[in-house]
Amino acid sequence: DSAVDPRDFLRIDEGLTGEESDIRDAVREYARVELQPHVANWYETATLPARDLAKGFGRLGVLGMHLQGYGCAGTSSVAYGIACRELEAVDSGLRSFVSVQGSLAMYAIHRWGSEQQREQWLPKLAAGEALGCFGLTEPDAGSDPASMRTRARRDGSDWVLDGTKMWITNGTVADVAVVWARTEEGIRGFVVPTDTPGFTANEVKHKLSLRASLTAELVLDGVRLPADAAFPEVRGLRGPLSCLNEARFGIVFGVVGAARTCYETALEYTISREQFGRPLAGYQLTQRKLADLLVEVNRAGLVALQLGRLKDAGTLHHSQVSLGKLANVRAALEVARTARSMLGANGISLEYPVMRHMANLETVLTYEGTEEMHALSLGQAVTGISAFRS
Ligand code: FAD
């Protein structure tokens, strides 16, 4: 039936502005030509040409694209979300690359940095000439970042940082790390050039998920920084949490792309493969699965677009982002698992994108607030009672 487009069944993208659909087309085309042909190899070998990718993304204009000024494109939040969706349709690791650079490192500097920090770093980060990372998580502080041990102490007017950060995306290739540390005045953020003596980044190996993404342990051993390395005003977890909220927003859109790829792959596969003398897609059990995938992809797409419109209106609440992150990542993971079964043995192969997406989504379920943390956040929003702590 030509009246329905299996790729955009509810015609959600008709709600995009002209600029937003132009950005979608540009990112989709870039992904098709520059990313898609290489992603399985990057995943298999757990490597990423990070410098080249950054320059390519910089030229495409997606690094910090929803920020204003300092060489950033200043697009709508929806446009940023759609770019995330088209990148994550290829691989969650590639969307993570853009999220960490734009929503974590750049947003932190843009929102909380001094004028001098912004001018020094944002234009280079937007162009992809420099890479950034964001160090909040530690080996013993994940969901509960308030328990962090990394410490920044004053020595004269300098700051001296000691501690370990864990699971830091792009940590091994970053030129600048935004590091959150405990001080006498509460948690503060620091802009740390990674060539500062005492800073080392060690690659996290043996990952079975998000393999087309570089992950690091950061070791800060007496890292001495000038007084103006700290973000001037923000104190406490408000700083890092504001950045995570930005990155989660990108995830809400991004995982719709991953789910869409899994659905489309299952659709094409079951139409073309025959068993018992008929296409797999001709069996009722298969059609039930296809219908379930279609429902989830479209429902997630609507959730994302609604959050995007609220964000552009300036009224988006962080608990609404929690709803989107929880709902959409869960849906995408379910879509990936079902699609995996529909491809039979081929479903477990890297020759097809489905199991790669499925494995990636396990990371996406965990990072930027686990599924459980977002459930607790929603519970708190509707009851007024925090169940986080004893
Ligand atoms: P834990 O907090 O130990 O949680 C383990 C389990 O216990 C989870 O299921 C959790 O939901 C549950 N749990 C914890 N507390 C409660 C509670 N009160 N009630 C009920 N259940 C609870 N971090 C960064 O700072 N920067 C990055 O760039 C970054 N990139 C990452 C990339 C990858 C590939 C991965 C895997 C992680 C990355 N992270 C990054 C870290 C990520 O944000 C953390 O893994 C996440 O916050 C969860 O922390 P944790 O792994 O310590 O799990």
Boltz pocket constraint, residues with backbone or C-beta under 6 A from the ligand:
constraints:
  - pocket:
      binder: B
      contacts: [[A, 100], [A, 134], [A, 135], [A, 136], [A, 137], [A, 138], [A, 139], [A, 141], [A, 142], [A, 143], [A, 144], [A, 166], [A, 167], [A, 168], [A, 169], [A, 170], [A, 209], [A, 210], [A, 215], [A, 363], [A, 366], [A, 367], [A, 368], [A, 369], [A, 370], [A, 371], [A, 372], [A, 373], [A, 387], [A, 388], [A, 389]]
      max_distance: 6.0
